[in-house]
Every structure is written in C-alpha cells, then in structure tokens.
Amino acid sequence: MRPFIFQFLLIFFSFVNDVQAQSQKFTIHTIAFYNLENLFDTINDPATRDDEWTPNGAQNWTNEKYQKKLSNLSKVLSEIGTSENTNAASLIGVAEIENRGVLEDLIKQPNLQHLDYGIVHFDSPDKRGIDVALLFRKKYFRPNSYSSIPLFIFKNKNDNKKDTSEDLETEQEKTIQNNRVFTRDQLLVTGFLENEEISIIVNHWPSRSGGEKASSIYREEAGKLNKKIIDSLQRINPNAKIITMGDFNDGPYNKSIKTALGAKAKKADVTEFGIFNPFEAMFYKGMGTLAFRDSWDIFDQIIITEPFISPDFSSFKFWKAGIFNKPYLIQTTGKYKGYPLRHTLNEVGFSDHFAVYLYLIRELK
C-alpha cells in the first residue's frame, strides 16, 4: 500500500499570502511522540528500582494489568494523527519504557501487529530503568545508523540540600554517584523515510524534582547537548532534516528550549541552521499535553530544523502539528476531571501525558 494520498487547497497553508486555489496531490507521513508513563513489565529487575511495578509491589502490577496497559497504549498509537492521515504513524518516539521487551509486547498487540513496527532502543543509566526508544514502520522508514548519547550532568557540590524520601523522583532519578545526576540518554537515529534521509532525536529530559527553578540547569544542559547533536549533523550536511522530539519536562517558553536549543515559535524567525517549534503557538492558545494543579503545559513537543519549513514541497516538508487528546483519553470524574486518564491502583488508564504529532508531506510528481 502506498502512503496515504490526499488533496487540499494550497490556500490552507499559512505561508501562502495570495494564491489561486488549485488542487494538488501529496503523500503524507505522521510523526509522533508519546510518553507511555511507566510501561513496566511485571518482572523484578535487580539492577533497577522497579520493585513498585511488580505483583507484590506498591502498584500491585499484575500480568492482567500489564496486558490492559498494552492494549490501551496500542489503541492510542494506532490512532495518532488519523484525522488527516488514514495510515498509522510512520515514526513514533516513546518515553518511560522499562526495556526492549515491553516494546516487543506492545507492537504485537492486535492494533499494531499488522503495521510491522521495528524498534530502536538502548538501555540508559536512569535508576528507575526507564528509557526512550523509536518505533518505525519498516515499510516506510529504513534506519542506517543509531546511537545512544549520554547526558553528563552533575549535582552542584555546593548544594547542601538533602534529598528527601518524600520526593520519589529525587530518590529514584537523582541518585548520585560521584555527584552525577543519572538520567535518560538522547537517542539519535538517522535513516531514510521513503528515499529521503532524516535524523530523529528522542528525548526525555531531567525531571523537575526539587522544583522547577532548582532543576532548570539540568534541562538546560540537556538542551545544549541536543543542540550539539544537531550542529554536528548540520556540519556534515548543511541541509540536514532533523526532528527532535520528546518529553522535555519544560514548556516551549523555558530556557532549555528557547535559549539552549534555540527553537523559534514563528517560521519567519527561523534562519539558516535554525529550529522551529510548532508547539509554542499552541501553548499560548491554552493547549496542553499534561496538567498540574489545574495548570496546563506542553512538555511533549516535536521540533524541526529549517529545511522542513522551506516552501518547496518537492521533498518532505512540515504541514501542521497537533495534540492527540481524544475524549477516551480524558478523566471524566473526580478531582482530576479533564486531566489525562492515567493509571491508578483501581484503574489501568493510558498516560499522564497526551501524545503529540506532526505531518510531513511531499508533492507527488
């Protein structure tokens, strides 16, 4: 089956100022990211702090619950972006997965098995054992190189504050050995989407444990590493098409995104070698991918380099982006009504994040 082909009027594109309405045909691919929130198997791994997610652990994480979680997540992954593209996503970055095995179980679910997803995954040094990974449809994407790039950040030696057992994230993610803050690696995958080379970086930046301000420096360092990876790819190929995606644990307006990474909210402000973030405009419209104390933010973003936004559709270019927040993903009752429907002890939900996506399109000859 060929990628989904659709027709629309060029007048729909924001960069077109004055154009005659004409119909053109394009091929389209959906690119997505989803924080799967604690996708753990039920097996106790002595090398990581996964005890909570076992049958006898605090979450009473049984095989029945695990299978329900897989089923729920597979439904989401099969539907992301299908409002404009009847084909399932060609590339999906994921975060908060325990190991490759849970992804193998996930892509075997009935909603996904026929789509023939491949997996790129590395174990990272996060003490809870959670990693990032990339799922790709073998029919459309062929990876030719991939690497896991560690983020080396260290706790301020002058910080005399004690980690408290009350803060589980501090206990689990910021366990210090020689002052290193152990967090997720950044996954870089380069390959061919159909016959075009693109690179994808999948991220899950350090959390806000200890407070947004105190932990900001860690995410700023993650942003600098991300920019360093992008710069290295652009030195090899000045026209490199690069997508960086993930749960950045910061909004589009924070220093890690705006300053360290250098992402711009408007296409007009993106210069050569620059970076465009379509999710910043969504934030200022009041949209969000997660909520905390009734305040919405967009930590989950997909950000692209300048060659994706030039007005020439002879190669794959950015069309538009969105947040996948269908009604079945939303809590309908109780204190957290309106929030993403996440897992509780009594109910196996989906995630505390909504998925995000964008479309790449190319004009058919």
C-alpha positions as CSV (number, residue, x, y, z in Angstrom):
1,M,0.0,0.0,0.0
2,R,1.3,3.4,-0.9
3,P,1.4,6.2,1.8
4,F,-2.0,7.9,2.1
5,I,-2.5,10.5,-0.7
6,F,-4.8,13.4,-0.1
7,Q,-5.9,16.6,-1.8
8,F,-6.3,20.1,-0.4
9,L,-6.2,23.7,-1.4
10,L,-2.9,25.5,-1.1
11,I,-4.7,28.4,0.4
12,F,-4.8,26.4,3.6
13,F,-1.1,26.9,4.1
14,S,-0.2,29.7,6.4
15,F,2.8,30.9,4.4
16,V,0.7,31.4,1.3
17,N,-0.4,35.1,1.0
18,D,-2.0,35.3,-2.3
19,V,-2.5,32.2,-4.4
20,Q,-5.1,30.9,-6.8
21,A,-7.0,27.9,-5.4
22,Q,-5.7,24.8,-7.0
23,S,-5.8,21.1,-6.1
24,Q,-2.6,19.2,-5.7
25,K,-1.8,15.7,-4.5
26,F,0.6,14.9,-1.7
27,T,2.0,11.9,0.1
28,I,1.8,12.2,3.9
29,H,3.5,10.7,6.9
30,T,2.6,11.1,10.5
31,I,5.5,11.6,13.0
32,A,4.5,11.2,16.7
33,F,5.8,11.1,20.3
34,Y,4.1,9.6,23.3
35,N,5.2,9.3,27.0
36,L,3.9,5.9,27.8
37,E,4.0,6.6,31.6
38,N,5.6,3.7,33.5
39,L,5.3,0.9,30.9
40,F,6.9,-1.7,33.1
41,D,6.7,-5.5,32.8
42,T,5.9,-7.5,35.9
43,I,9.4,-9.0,36.4
44,N,11.6,-7.6,39.2
45,D,14.9,-6.5,37.7
46,P,17.6,-6.4,40.5
47,A,19.6,-3.8,38.5
48,T,16.9,-1.1,38.6
49,R,14.4,0.3,41.0
50,D,11.3,-1.3,39.5
51,D,10.0,-3.1,42.7
52,E,6.9,-0.9,42.7
53,W,5.9,-2.3,39.4
54,T,5.7,-6.0,40.3
55,P,2.8,-8.1,41.5
56,N,3.8,-7.7,45.1
57,G,4.9,-4.1,44.7
58,A,3.0,-0.9,45.7
59,Q,1.2,-0.8,42.3
60,N,0.1,-4.5,42.6
61,W,1.3,-4.7,39.0
62,T,-0.1,-8.0,37.8
63,N,0.0,-9.5,34.3
64,E,-3.6,-8.7,33.9
65,K,-3.0,-5.0,34.5
66,Y,0.1,-5.1,32.2
67,Q,-1.9,-6.6,29.4
68,K,-4.6,-4.0,29.8
69,K,-2.0,-1.2,29.7
70,L,-0.5,-2.7,26.5
71,S,-4.0,-2.8,24.9
72,N,-4.7,0.8,25.9
73,L,-1.5,2.2,24.6
74,S,-1.7,0.2,21.3
75,K,-5.1,1.8,20.7
76,V,-3.6,5.3,21.0
77,L,-0.5,4.5,18.9
78,S,-2.7,3.1,16.1
79,E,-4.9,6.2,16.0
80,I,-2.5,9.2,16.4
81,G,-2.9,11.6,13.5
82,T,-5.6,9.6,11.7
83,S,-7.8,12.7,11.5
84,E,-5.8,13.8,8.5
85,N,-3.9,10.6,7.5
86,T,-5.6,7.2,7.4
87,N,-2.3,5.5,7.7
88,A,-0.8,4.9,11.2
89,A,2.2,6.9,12.2
90,S,5.4,6.1,10.3
91,L,7.7,7.1,13.2
92,I,6.8,7.2,16.9
93,G,9.2,8.3,19.7
94,V,8.3,6.9,23.1
95,A,9.5,7.5,26.7
96,E,9.1,5.8,30.1
97,I,9.5,2.3,28.9
98,E,11.4,-0.2,31.0
99,N,13.2,-2.2,28.4
100,R,13.0,-3.5,24.8
101,G,10.8,-6.4,25.9
102,V,7.8,-4.2,26.8
103,L,8.0,-2.6,23.3
104,E,8.1,-6.1,21.7
105,D,5.0,-6.9,23.6
106,L,3.4,-3.6,22.6
107,I,3.9,-3.9,18.9
108,K,2.5,-7.5,18.9
109,Q,-0.9,-6.1,20.1
110,P,-3.7,-6.6,17.6
111,N,-4.0,-2.9,17.0
112,L,-0.3,-2.7,15.9
113,Q,0.9,-6.1,14.8
114,H,-0.2,-5.7,11.2
115,L,1.7,-2.4,10.9
116,D,5.1,-4.2,11.2
117,Y,6.9,-1.7,13.5
118,G,10.6,-2.0,14.1
119,I,12.3,-0.9,17.3
120,V,15.5,1.2,18.1
121,H,16.2,1.0,21.8
122,F,19.2,1.3,24.2
123,D,19.3,0.9,27.9
124,S,20.1,4.1,29.7
125,P,21.5,4.8,33.2
126,D,18.3,6.1,34.7
127,K,18.0,4.4,38.1
128,R,14.3,3.5,37.6
129,G,15.4,1.8,34.4
130,I,13.2,3.9,32.1
131,D,14.4,4.6,28.6
132,V,13.4,6.2,25.3
133,A,13.0,4.4,22.0
134,L,11.9,4.9,18.4
135,L,9.2,2.7,16.7
136,F,9.3,2.8,12.9
137,R,7.2,1.2,10.2
138,K,9.6,-0.9,8.2
139,K,7.6,-0.3,5.1
140,Y,8.4,3.4,5.1
141,F,11.5,4.0,7.2
142,R,14.9,2.3,7.0
143,P,17.4,3.2,9.7
144,N,21.0,3.2,8.7
145,S,22.7,4.5,11.9
146,Y,21.7,4.9,15.6
147,S,23.4,5.7,18.8
148,S,22.6,6.5,22.4
149,I,24.2,9.7,23.5
150,P,24.6,10.1,27.3
151,L,23.9,13.4,29.2
152,F,26.6,14.0,31.7
153,I,25.3,16.4,34.4
154,F,26.4,16.7,38.0
155,K,24.9,17.9,41.1
156,N,26.2,21.2,42.4
157,K,28.8,20.3,45.1
158,N,27.8,23.4,47.0
159,D,24.2,22.4,47.2
160,N,23.8,21.3,50.8
161,K,20.1,20.5,50.5
162,K,19.3,16.9,51.4
163,D,17.3,14.7,49.1
164,T,14.1,13.8,51.0
165,S,12.4,10.4,50.9
166,E,9.2,12.2,50.4
167,D,10.2,13.1,46.9
168,L,10.2,9.8,45.0
169,E,11.6,11.4,41.8
170,T,14.5,12.8,43.7
171,E,15.1,9.4,45.3
172,Q,14.8,7.5,42.0
173,E,16.1,9.8,39.3
174,K,18.8,11.8,41.1
175,T,20.6,9.1,42.9
176,I,24.1,10.4,43.0
177,Q,27.3,8.5,42.4
178,N,30.3,10.9,42.3
179,N,27.8,13.7,42.1
180,R,26.4,12.6,38.7
181,V,22.7,13.0,38.1
182,F,21.6,9.9,36.3
183,T,19.0,10.5,33.6
184,R,18.0,9.3,30.2
185,D,20.3,9.2,27.2
186,Q,19.3,11.0,24.0
187,L,18.6,8.6,21.2
188,L,19.8,9.6,17.7
189,V,18.5,7.6,14.7
190,T,19.3,8.5,11.1
191,G,17.6,6.8,8.1
192,F,15.5,7.1,5.1
193,L,11.8,8.0,5.1
194,E,11.0,6.5,1.7
195,N,14.0,7.8,-0.2
196,E,14.8,10.9,1.9
197,E,17.3,11.0,4.7
198,I,16.2,12.4,8.0
199,S,17.5,12.2,11.6
200,I,15.4,11.8,14.7
201,I,16.5,12.6,18.3
202,V,14.2,11.1,21.0
203,N,14.4,12.8,24.4
204,H,13.2,12.5,28.0
205,W,14.9,15.4,29.8
206,P,15.6,15.5,33.6
207,S,12.5,16.0,35.7
208,R,11.5,18.9,37.8
209,S,12.1,17.1,41.1
210,G,13.4,19.6,43.7
211,G,11.5,22.4,42.0
212,E,11.4,23.9,38.5
213,K,14.0,26.6,39.2
214,A,16.5,24.4,41.1
215,S,16.3,21.7,38.4
216,S,16.3,24.0,35.4
217,I,20.0,23.8,34.9
218,Y,19.8,20.1,34.2
219,R,17.3,20.6,31.4
220,E,19.4,23.5,30.0
221,E,22.3,21.1,29.8
222,A,20.1,18.6,28.0
223,G,19.1,21.4,25.6
224,K,22.8,22.2,25.0
225,L,23.6,18.5,24.3
226,N,20.6,18.4,21.9
227,K,21.9,21.5,20.0
228,K,25.4,20.0,19.9
229,I,24.0,16.9,18.2
230,I,22.0,19.0,15.7
231,D,25.1,21.1,15.0
232,S,27.2,18.1,14.3
233,L,24.7,16.7,11.8
234,Q,24.5,20.1,10.1
235,R,28.3,20.3,9.8
236,I,28.1,17.0,7.8
237,N,25.1,18.2,5.8
238,P,24.0,21.8,5.9
239,N,20.6,20.8,4.6
240,A,20.1,18.1,7.2
241,K,16.5,17.4,8.0
242,I,16.4,16.8,11.8
243,I,13.5,16.1,14.1
244,T,14.0,16.4,17.9
245,M,11.1,15.1,19.9
246,G,10.2,14.1,23.4
247,D,9.1,14.9,26.9
248,F,11.3,17.8,27.7
249,N,9.9,18.4,31.2
250,D,9.9,22.1,30.2
251,G,7.4,24.1,28.1
252,P,8.2,25.7,24.8
253,Y,8.9,29.0,26.6
254,N,11.6,27.7,29.0
255,K,15.3,28.4,28.7
256,S,16.2,24.8,27.8
257,I,14.1,25.1,24.7
258,K,14.3,28.8,23.8
259,T,17.9,29.5,24.7
260,A,19.9,26.3,24.9
261,L,18.2,24.7,21.9
262,G,17.3,28.0,20.2
263,A,13.8,27.0,19.0
264,K,11.7,29.7,17.4
265,A,7.9,30.0,17.6
266,K,7.5,31.6,14.2
267,K,8.7,30.3,10.8
268,A,9.6,33.8,9.8
269,D,12.2,34.0,12.6
270,V,13.9,30.7,11.7
271,T,17.2,31.4,9.9
272,E,19.6,29.0,8.1
273,F,20.5,26.2,10.5
274,G,17.7,27.4,12.8
275,I,15.0,25.4,14.6
276,F,11.2,25.7,14.5
277,N,8.8,24.7,17.3
278,P,5.2,24.5,16.2
279,F,4.1,23.7,19.8
280,E,4.9,27.1,21.2
281,A,2.0,28.8,19.5
282,M,-0.3,26.0,20.8
283,F,0.8,26.8,24.4
284,Y,-0.2,30.4,24.1
285,K,-3.6,29.3,22.8
286,G,-4.1,27.5,26.1
287,M,-3.5,23.9,24.8
288,G,-1.6,21.3,26.8
289,T,-0.2,17.8,26.9
290,L,-0.3,17.5,30.7
291,A,-1.8,19.2,33.7
292,F,-0.5,20.0,37.2
293,R,-2.6,21.8,39.9
294,D,-5.1,22.7,37.2
295,S,-2.5,24.4,35.0
296,W,-1.8,23.0,31.6
297,D,1.6,22.9,29.9
298,I,3.2,21.4,26.8
299,F,6.2,19.3,27.9
300,D,5.8,17.0,24.9
301,Q,7.0,18.6,21.7
302,I,8.3,17.8,18.2
303,I,10.8,20.4,16.9
304,I,12.3,20.6,13.4
305,T,15.1,22.2,11.6
306,E,14.8,24.9,8.9
307,P,14.9,22.6,5.8
308,F,11.5,21.2,6.8
309,I,9.8,24.6,6.5
310,S,11.0,26.0,3.2
311,P,8.1,26.5,0.7
312,D,9.2,23.7,-1.7
313,F,7.2,20.5,-1.5
314,S,9.3,18.5,-3.9
315,S,10.7,16.9,-0.7
316,F,9.2,16.2,2.6
317,K,8.1,19.4,4.5
318,F,6.2,20.2,7.6
319,W,2.5,20.7,7.2
320,K,1.0,21.1,10.6
321,A,1.1,19.6,14.2
322,G,-1.4,18.6,16.8
323,I,-2.0,17.1,20.3
324,F,-3.8,13.8,20.4
325,N,-6.4,14.3,23.1
326,K,-9.4,12.2,22.2
327,P,-12.3,12.1,24.7
328,Y,-11.5,8.5,25.8
329,L,-8.1,9.7,27.0
330,I,-9.6,12.2,29.4
331,Q,-10.6,11.7,33.0
332,T,-14.4,12.4,33.3
333,T,-15.0,12.4,37.0
334,G,-13.4,13.3,40.3
335,K,-10.7,15.6,41.4
336,Y,-8.8,15.2,38.2
337,K,-11.7,15.6,35.8
338,G,-10.4,16.9,32.5
339,Y,-6.8,15.6,33.1
340,P,-5.2,12.8,31.0
341,L,-6.6,9.4,32.1
342,R,-3.6,7.8,33.8
343,H,-3.1,4.6,35.8
344,T,-4.4,4.3,39.4
345,L,-4.5,1.3,41.7
346,N,-8.1,0.8,40.8
347,E,-8.0,1.6,37.1
348,V,-5.5,0.9,34.3
349,G,-5.5,4.1,32.3
350,F,-3.3,5.4,29.5
351,S,-0.8,8.0,30.5
352,D,-0.5,11.3,32.3
353,H,0.6,12.9,29.0
354,F,-1.2,13.3,25.7
355,A,0.6,12.2,22.6
356,V,1.8,14.8,20.0
357,Y,2.3,14.5,16.3
358,L,3.1,16.4,13.1
359,Y,2.6,15.7,9.4
360,L,5.3,15.7,6.8
361,I,4.1,16.0,3.2
362,R,5.6,15.8,-0.3
363,E,4.1,16.7,-3.6
364,L,3.5,13.8,-6.0
365,K,5.1,14.2,-9.3
